[in-house]
Amino acid sequence: MNKFYLFFFILILGCSLNPNSAFWSKSKKITTDKSITKILFEDLKPNENEFNPKLKINLPVKNIKNINNNYNNDGFTFEKFSNQSLSKYKFSKIENFSGFEPEILVDKNNLYFFDSKGSVIKFNKDSNLEWKKNYYSKSDKKNNPILFLAAENDDLFVADNNANYYSINKKNGNLKWKKKHTSSFNSQIKVKDGKALVVDMENTLRCFSIKDGQMLWSAPTELTVVSSQKKQSIIVVKNLIIFSNSVGDITAVDFDSGEIIWQTPTQVLEFAKNITLRNSDIISDGNSVYMSNNKNEFFSLDVNTGIIKWKQEINSEIRPAVISNYIVTVSNEGFMIIINRENGNIIRINNILKNINEKRRKKYYPVGFIISDSKVYLTTMNGRLFIINFSDSSLQKILKLDKEKLQRPIYFNKELYIIKDNAIIKIN
């Protein structure tokens, strides 16, 4: 009998240590937001802020460049997925999740994220767990580190909000080196030619060697006593590193030397204004740089000089997408806006929240979107996923995925992945 219990215990232990055992919840059918479905087809009056709302626009099939992560222009794909069921990979709640806006890293055939204790997690293209590694002390874990990730070749570069930065072997998760910086990090990371680029809380762009963590150069920008805490954005265009800072400056730096090539302020330095400033991620098409903010400003800048080409009154902190000659964005108030990329003229504005009771619209605050198979998939602050037909902006349905904030959707291997403060949601 004792041998039987011993065998049973070993069997259970073996299952719990198997990285491919039941770490995703059982797939279940996605439910729709019933409270919205009831009013979807009412004859509502058109919103006065809409523009050309019935104009049909088909996505172009030519002159579409591949998704470019270095440009942050990854909001579009031709791929399809069924969006019929969901499953979750759960972990304990990440504190300050909304403030730091962490992102899933998709690198070829693998996907990387982290949990609330700072463990880095690697999934393969079949959603199987490859490894899970943690290189933090007990005291570090109590500080709930927020991780920012980037990859090149066999290296996974990690920086966090507790001023740590380190490199992990992508294949096995083993630590290569780990160092401490003088200031916390709160930005995207871009990597190129063995160099990692990240902005710290002092509004300084740092360039580190991925090989050993040595700081190669730094590019300081304006620092204020109190400034916006929104995660900063970085793009790499040819030999220029272009990044935003917390006071609204967009700066271009030479990749090799760290020399500032140009800098364009988008805001007048004012104490109260900078506290509430929230910029969108900056994106590029290779010729221009695009960024918007919550101060009702959308900018197009020349990538080589920083000169403002055009400026529109659009209130958005959501990452836009460039698709051929169109720029697509969604305002904080829930308007989907299509802009002519060359001259900034607005082509169409549709209120995608018009079917929702006006008193409840604040709960449906837009967070981010991706366009897939001529549909716009938009996440919201209250755990909903809007599915919108791009051509005529008609709302197809609203999926109820959760009750809390969902981050921007990421497409990977015919599935959507969406993170929240205590789970990765997989939709297939």
N, C-alpha and C positions, 0 to 999 in steps of 0.2 A: 504493500500500500504506500509506503514511504517513497519507493522508487517511482510509483505512479505520480505522486504529487511533485516530485523533483522533475520528472519529465514534463509535466504540465506547466510548471513554473518556467522552465527553460524555453518551452514553446512560446509562451506569452512574451517572455523577455526578447526572444529572437524576433518576434513580429514587431515589437515596439521599436527595435533598433533598425528595422528594415526601412531605408529612406523612401521606398516606393509604396509603403503600406498606408493606405487610407488617410493621407494628409489633406486631400481635397474632400469636402463634404459631398454627400450624394447629390447627383444632379437632380434639379427639380425644375418644373415648368415655371417660366417667368409670369408673374401676374401683372395685370394692367392696373393703372390708377383709376379705380372705379368712380371716385368722386369727380374726376375730370371727364370720364367717358359720358356721363349723364348730360353734359352740356356741350359736347363736341360739335353737335350739328345744329345748334340753335342759330337763328338768323341774327347774327350780331352786327352792329354798326361798325364800319371800318374805322380804325384808329386814325386820328388826324395826323399822326406822325409817320404813317406809312407813306411810301412813295413807289409808284408803279407796282402796286401789290399784285396785280394780275398778270404782269409780264412774265412770260415763260422763258427761262434761260436753260439751255442744255449745256452740260459740261462738255468742253472740247475733247476730242479724241486725239488731236495732234498737238505737237509742241508742248507736251506734258513732260517735264523733266522728272527723273526718278526722285523719290524721297531723299532729301539731303539733311542728315542730322546735324552736320556742321553749320548749316544755314538755319537750323530750327524749323525748316519748312517740311514738316512731317505730318501735316494734317490732312493728307489725301492719299487714297489708294483705290485702284480699280477692283481689288479683291472683294469677294462676297463671303458672307457667313449667314447662318440661318437665324440667329438670335431667338432661339426657341427655349433654351434651358440655361441654367446657371449653376455654378458650384463655387465654393469658397475655400480659400486657405486661410485659416484663422490664427491670430496671435493676440497677445495682450495689447491693450490700447496704447497707441503712441501718443504721448503728451505733446501739446503744441503742434499737432499735425497740420491744422489749417494755416498756422502762421508761417511754417517753413515750406509747405507745398512740396513734399518729396515726390520723386518720379521713379517709375519702373525703368530699368535700363534693358533695352533689347539689343543684343549683340549677335548678329547672324542667327545661329540656331539655338541660342540660349537667352534666358530671361533672368535678371537679377533684381533683388530687392532686399529688404532688411526687416527685422522685427523690433519690438519695443526695447529690447535689451542690447541692440546693436549687432545682433547676429546677421551676417550676410548670407543670403539664401540664393542658390542657383537652381533653376529649373531648365530642363531640356525642351526641345520642340514638342515633345509628347506630354508635357506638363509633369514629368517625373522629377522628383527631387534628386539632384545630383549630389549636392553637399550643403551643409549648413555650418558656418564657422563663426566663432566669436573671439575677439582679441582685446576685450575690455576687462578691467579689474572690477571688483564688486562695487567700488565707489563710482567708477565710470558708468556702470550699468544703472545705478540709482539716478544718475543725471539724465537718463533717457536720451541717449545720443540720436540725433537726426543725421542720417548719412546721405551724401551726394556721391554718385557713382559715374564712372566713365571707364571705357576699355579700349585697349589697343594691343594687337597681337596676343601674347599670353598674359598680359598684365591687366588687372582690375585695380584702378586707382580709386581710393576712397578718401573723402574729407568730411569732417563733421562739424557740428555747431559747438563742440567743446574744444576746438582748436587742434584736434588730432588729424593727421593725414598719414596714409600708409598704402602699401601695394600688396596685392594678393595674387597668387598664381591662379588663373582662371580655370585651369583643368582640375586641380585638386583642392583648391581653397587654402593652400598653405601660405603663411605670412612670409613675405620677402623682406620687408623692413617696415618700421613704424617710427614716426617722429611727432614732435609737438611744436605747434606754431605759436606766435605771440598773440594771435587774435583768432576768434571764432570764424568759421566759414558759413556763408549763407548765399550760395550761388550755384548755378549749373557748373559743370566741369566739361571742358573740351580737351581732347588729347590729339596730338599730331607730332609725328617724327620723334617719339620718345619724350615729349614734353607735355606736362599737364598744366592747364590754365584754370585758375579759380580766383574768385573775388572774396576778400575777407570783409569783416565788419568795419574795418577802417577805410572802406571804399578803395582798396588797393588791389590791383590785379597782380597776382603772383604766378610766376612761371617756375615749376619744379621739374627736376629730372625724374622720370619714372623709374630709372635704373636704381638710383640710390636716395632719392628724396632731397637732393641738394637744391637750394633755391638759386635759379640761374639769373633772374632779374625780377624787378618789380616796377609797377607803374602806378604811383599814387594819384588819386583825384580828390576832389573836395570832400572834406570831412566835417560833419556838423555834430553838435552835442547830442541832439535828438533828431532822428531821421526815420524814414520809413523802414519797416522791418521786412518788407516783401523780398522774396528771393530774387537775386540779381541774375541777369541773363547774359549769355556769351554766344557769339557766333565767330566762325573762322571763314573768311573769304580771301582766297588766294594767300597772300602773305600778310594779311591784316587780321588782328584780333580786335573785334568790336564788342564792347560791353556797356552795360548800363550800370549806374550806381544809384544810391538811395536818395540823392537829391535831384535826380532827373537828367543828369548829364549822359550823353552818349559819346564814348571815346574810342578812337581807333589807334592801335598800337602796332608797331612793326614786330612781326613774329620772332625774328632773330635777335634783335637788340633790346626790345622793350621800349624803344623811343616812341613818344606820343606823336602821331602823325596829324591828327586833327581831333578837336573836341567841340561838340555842339551842345550847349545848355538848352534844355527844353522848359526850364522853370526859372522864375526869379526867386532867389533865396529868401524865403520867409519862414520863420520858426513854425508857425501853426500849419502852414501849407505843406511843408515837407513831412510833417508827422503823418498826415493823412494821404500822402501821395502813394499811389499804387500803379506801377507801370505794367503793361503787358510784357511778355517775352518779346525780345526783338527777333525778327526774322529777315531773310534776304532772298532775293532771286539771283544774286550774283552781281547785279548792277546797282541795286538800291537797298536801303535798309528801312524797315517798317516797324513802327512801334506806336502804341496808343496808351492812354492812361485814364484814370478816373477823374480827370479835370476837363473832360470833354475835348480831348485833342488826339488826333491821329496824324502821325508824321510820315513823310517819305523823304529820305535823305540820300544824297549821292554817296555811293560806297567809297569813292576815292577821295572826296573832298569834305564830306559832312555837310555840304550846303543843302538846305531844306528845299526840296523840289516842289512839294505841295503840302498843304495842311487842311484837314477836314475836322468838322465838329462832330466827333464820335466819342461817346463815353464808354470806354471798354478797358478792362484789365485782362482780357482773355487773349491767348495766343492766336493771331490770325493765321490764314493759310493763303499762299499764292498758288493759283491754278491757272496756268497759261497767262492770259491777259486780265484775269480777275483776281481781286483780293476779297476774301470772305472773312467776315468777323461777326461777332454777336455782342451787342451792347449789354451793359450791366442791367438795363431795364428790360431785356428780353427781345430786342429787335435784331433780326438777322439782316445783315447789310452786305450788299455786293457792290464793289468799287472797281472802276477802271484803273488798272495798275499804272498806266502811263501818266494820266492827267489828274487822277484823284476824284473824278466825277462819280457821283453816286448813281448806280444803275437801278437798284431796287432796294426797298426797305420793307420788311414784313414783321409784324408783331406776332411772334410765335407764342406769346403768353395770353393772347386776346381771348382764348377760350376758358381762361381761368378767372374765377371771381377776383375782382380788383383788390379786395381786402387780403386775399391769400397769396398774391403774386410775389411778395417779398420772400416767402418761403421757397419759391422756385428760382432763386437767384442763380443765374448761369455760372458755370465753373470752367468748362472747356468742351471742345468738340473735335470730332474727326469725321471726314467725309469718305464714305465707302460705298461703292456700287450705286452712285447717284443719290445716296441718302445721307443726311446729316444726323450724326449721333451726338447729342448734347447732354452732358451731365449737369446736375443741379445741386444746390446746397442741401436739399432735403431728400437726397437719395433717389432721385428719379432720372430716367434716361429717356429723353425725347427722341423720337425717330421722325424725321422731317424729310419730305420729298424735296430734293434740291431744285428741280425744274420749276415747280409752281409754288414752293414753300408751304404746301399743304401738310398738316400734321397727321401722320399716320396712326401713331399711338404713343402713349406714355407708359413706360415700364416702371414698375415699383420694385427697385432693387434693394432699398434700405430706407432708413429714416434719417441717416446722418449724411454729412457732406461726402460727395464722390469726387475724386480727382479726374482730370482729363483722360478720356479713353485712349488706350494704346492698342494698335493692331499687331497681332503676332500669330503666324501660322494658322490663318483662317479662323481666328477667335479674337474677341475683344477682351482686354484685361483692364480692370478699373480698380484702383486702390482706395481704401478708406482707412480710418484710424486704427482699425483692428482686424483687417482682412484684405486679401486680394480676391476680387470677384472675377470669375472667368465666365464669359458668355459665348455659347456656341450653338 
